Amino acid sequence: MSVLVDKNTRLCVQGITGSAGGFHAKQCMEYGTNVVAGVTPGKGGQKFENKVPVFDTVWEARQATGCNVSVLFVPAAGAADGILEAVDAGVELVICITEGIPVIDMMRVKAEMAGKKSWLIGPNCPGIITPGECKIGIMPGYIHKPGGVGVISRSGTLTYEAVWQLTSRGYGQSTCIGIGGDPINGMSHLDAVKLFNDDPKTEAMILIGEIGGAAEEEAAAWIKDNCQKPVAAFIAGATAPPGRRMGHAGAIVSGGKGTAAGKIEALKAAGIAVADTPATMADTLITTMNGRK
Amino acid sequence: MNIHEYQAKELLQKFGAATPAGKVAGTAEEAEQIARELGTNALVVKAQVHAGGRGKGTFANGFKGGVHLVKSPAEAREVAAKMLGQTLVTHQTGAAGRVVNKVLIAVSVEIEREIYFAVLLDRATAAPLIVASTEGGVEIETVAEKSPEKIMREPIDPLAGLRPFQTRKLAKQLGFKSDQIKPAAKLFAALYRTFIESDCSMVEVNPLVVTKKGEVLALDAKFNFDDNALYRHPEIAAMRDTAEEDPREVEASKHGLNYIGLDGNIACLVNGAGLAMATMDIIKFYGGSPANFLDVGGGATEEQVTEAFKLLISDENVKAILVNIFGGIMKCDIIAQGIINAVKAVKLPVPLVVRLEGTNVDAGKKLIAQSGLAVIAADDLADAAQKVVKAAEGKS
């Protein structure tokens, strides 16, 4: 078991003939992900790597291949439309890697997705991986190991850091979800926590957040009342100056809201162990897990 | 990105939002000419710098105040001459101050009432939200603290936009008289249009005023733009004034680097925004102080890494450098080669701690070892942070 993706996932890659899309599609295939279709408007009929059929639309790709998950590597100006195209085609899970999508575009996407069955992960995210089964995104596959820790994060490389710490200490991961660094995104920390809470294979979770917004606080409040599994957390940006966007469009402290201190306090109040530094994310979780045995 | 007051005024005018008449001048002669065209003797001259606190600021030449009420075109010329080309120091500029290159000449209005009005993007609901208050002219955070009941919130449907009835309801709630409801509603609608069509994350009008003559005007406006959307607003991107920014950040942006200058002495070069923030945090945790935030991103080239490294070295406050890379898309050997190229061009003036992990890590480590660079290698993040803090203190 795992959440959202596994060896049965049938993946479509939007933007497969582009340089980033092509590079990462190949990496995912080498990891063992079942890439069944690619989409690039105007390039329908081609084969990617002499193997994967390329279609002009996601609709056609879904009809022809039964793809149930789609990942986007399309430029920012067309990404919002690409997400909605995949949702319209009935794909269950849409993962948007693209960085730099105007936030007003994402606001409209989110409003149009209300009531639809599809999940969105991202944008501006590394993707999702169920180690040993399915890798969708740009994370290096080899740092992962199958196991029981669910990882949720707004940041790419900080996720790799946590995963590598876990793997080096012998702890594998059930699924790792990068929810992305934008102010308006699809799946929230809380959505992911609920999925992991219901997944029998996930024994514990690491929740990685950063300054800006209130998604971590929302997850913390729910965990306090509903989650029995051990959870450790880390919040990046304690030293970030207020009012400045720290690389991620969503990482900003404004009007005294969304500070690291506020988030850490909310997490601790919910009984979640918070790592003092990014170097101790795995150790903090392991200590918490051992304390419960 | 920040813009000047006169640019904000131009943007509001473009969308039909009423503001006091006025224009920007680059010379004292222009200031007089504009004052004459405005056809009134109730005028204000305002120094154009990005910092707040202009009214209470002082010029390096001794002239007091960056905002002056004047009574004639001749006086406008006189005051403008004392401001232009001079350095204005306010509580927000720091001791170095900012050079005033332009002044705004505007009609000075007599204020009857002050309102606070803002349109912002609410992250929690993923929708626009209007925040307004009858307590204008003061900071909204202060109102929120002292009298939260005086703040009203009007959520907006992201697909339908601001409905006309909502503008009338807001006007009523804000206590506008019946004959002012229409102009107030019109101004609110124009401000919302400015917000959406300019891709803002916030438009804050404080104060929005009712004049003694009964006009409803946006007196001052602050804009936050969505950097991701600037590509479709070249006219807004052109409003950027690099003279108002940290020169280190201006240089970084020329090379497409995500850099924010801070005042510590440990420079860091990291890939990924989250890890870059976390690296600053861990430096602080071990008693050091970061000199910058720098995310070279996933797709940086060798040249970009070289430019980034040169930028770090050129900062005189820097006493040590930490390179922290977790290669995913970014390959460790690209980073290593970029650093080696930079150090070849500029001699390495301070200790350098390098922590590499992830894609092509062995190739990266080999390149550095072969280069003969005096690098302090670190095993993991904690080790790297402790070593760089020690190095910055002169103990390595």
Interface residues (C-beta under 8 A of the other chain):
Chain A: A20 A76 A77 G100 I101 P102 V103 I104 D105 M106 M107 R108 K110 A111 E112 P126 I138 M139 P140 I143 S153 R154 S155 G156 T157 L158 T159 Y160 E161 W164 G181 P183 I184 I208 E210 I211 G212 G213 A214 F234 A236 G237 A238 T239 A240 P241 R244 R245 M246 G247 H248 A249 G250 A251 G255 G256 A260 D276 T277 P278 A279 T280
Chain B: L121 R123 A124 A126 A127 P128 I140 E141 D157 P158 L159 I196 D199 S201 D226 D227 N228 A229 Y231 R232 N258 I260 L262 V270 N271 G272 A273 G274 L275 A276 M277 A278 T279 M280 D281 I282 I283 K284 F285 P290 F293 D295 G298 G299 F326 G327 G328 I329 E357 G358 T359 D380 L381 A382 A385
